């Protein structure tokens, strides 16, 4: 607000209410207002009304359109643009705000001025207002002799310094209202008869944002004295007072978030965030001012919230005023509360690397296949979301080859090649989104370009501009790295056979095609070797580790292939390398032969026969359960072996021989004496590459190695030695 020293001119009143069905568009007198207008809704038709001020003043509010090449033709409301004006724009009755529900509204505000001299020579500002009066609401008492000035078209009038009651001041404000003012000037007069003192002693010397109830007497505070004649003046109480640059020649974004009262209460909370989007890019940014303030619905003549969810509707809109000094005050709406509740989400996926990009640390490689996917969802609203046009900045270093939109009803439509090739991909959706067709999935597929240097892809505002709602989402920033061609080579000195129980040393190199990016050498720590064996055994991954003589040798590796991972015979080894950016090298396969062997496994060094009572007759003594004779054959499937046994004379501790001998009873119950010459016990042909056979485990109580004693045997404790012989052949 600003002090005015001007001659007040009478203004011709208009009759009736202008419904924006076929509006007359005016030209803004401030080229910055239209030339830099950010993205907003494409139509305001049947959403707002502009009241007549019949018998008072004409309404200075009018419709203007954008000349910004990015938003050409987009409508906005210019509240004021010249001296001695008052303007207002209100929602229609059908588009009132239901304060029984949480709601969000957002818009772009322009306050005139220049960047070099913000808030200098401008007046007076405008206010966002909730009111329960009607579409003709405006400060009353304005006339050719009473300048609107600091009223902003919503506050009361202080033009008589004999007024001693704040009720008189409040009575001329918009009744049953709450206002959030964007005041371009600090009015500090103490005269009381010039309508220019509401900001006195508010602690801010200049432009500011604050809120209160214009029609409540408690909003106004009387000052002065009548001791030497009546000389009163009034100030307003500034709730949530915040100093802020306004008239700086720039657009400012405002988001209003309403949290409805609880059931049985009339107190809700209004939170505003000022400058929370960049006017050039439309991207979210840290707000310069954030305030939350309680709003009592009772002061708007509304009942407490009930459990039935009965609507608590109010008109909402903007008012503004000027005096001797002025500025263009303009509003461009991008989210009209209650009209369309819709959201947009997006994902970027690198199909080649099978990952979704989420943070600024993410990357893709040149030539990777990419998918940009947007999910548009219509949740609710008084209107269908119609005439939606995509505004998708083409990302640096990405070329799209296909675009398709898939609707919830199953229908699809394609982007044209020319649309996909444009700097901003603009496509008008052929269908509206509504309660019966709630979603549209926009899918753009393409490739990262074959860049030769690291290429940054900046985060960007992705916008879907409907006639009655603008929905945005932000793409993440990421980096496109030049593609690498990794080449894995095994050293020519590598062996191809390994003996059982030994490890096979292997070595090789991983390099990058120098023609692709010679100034980007590969580092050992960034390359991982992957090795698999045809037998299914796994080899631990490892990073390049140089040579055996120089662990720092770039691009080189060495490791030992453990023999215990190999199967006897031929093993196929498969190797490839990957780098830290997901590139994969050529796949190398080679054969390694494990030379197997035939050997004894576990053979109990001491085994025994059962204690036996002699009967004077020939008898067979059975074994105890401590016999184990294992044969390990790793020569491979199809190989054969023969096990033989020979036994010496059993004697007691004095050297007396046992009257009897060790025998082998075969499966046919045939008895074979075991003497000093080897006797065949078992033959077997392997059916697997590696086998272990426990020969004794197959013996029953009546066959296998037994002890046969004669009838004249003498009682005692006897011991002897059995010699086992293993050969890799089968007797003919």
Secondary structure, 3 states (H helix, E strand, C coil): CCCCCCCCCCCCCCCCCEECCCCCECCCCCHHHHHCCCCCCCCCCCCEEECCCCCCCCECCEEEECCCCCCCCCEEEEEECCCCCEEEEEECHHHCEECCCCEEEEEEEECCECCCCCCCCCCCEEEEEEECCCCCCCCCCCECCECCHHHCCCCCCCCCCCCCCHHHHHCCCCCCEEEEEEECCCCCCCCCCCCCCCCCCCCCCCCEEEEECCCCHHHEEEEEECCCCCEEEEEECCEEEEECCCCECCEEEEEEEEECCCCCCCEEEEEEEECCECCCCCCECCCCEEEEEEEEHHHHCCCCCCCCCCCCEEEEEEEEECCCCCCCEEEEEEECCCCCEEEEEEEEEECCCCEEECCCCCEEECCCEEEEEEEEEEEECCCCECCCEEEEECCCCEEEEEEEEEECCCCEEECCHHHHHCCEECCECCCCEECCECEEEEEEEEEECCCCCCEEECCEEEEEECCCCEEEEEECCEEEECCCCEEEEECCCCCCEEECCCCEEEEEEEEECHHHHCCCCCCHHHEEEEEEECCCCEEEEEECCCCCCCCCCCCEEEEEECHHHCCCEEEEEEEEEEECCCCECCCEEEEEEEECCEEEEEECCCCCECCCCCCCCCEEECECCCCCEEEEECCCCCCEEEEEEEECCCECCCCCECCEEEEEECCCCCEEECCCCCEEEEEEECCCCCEEEEHHHHCCCCCEEEEEECCCCCCCCCECCEEEEEECCCCC
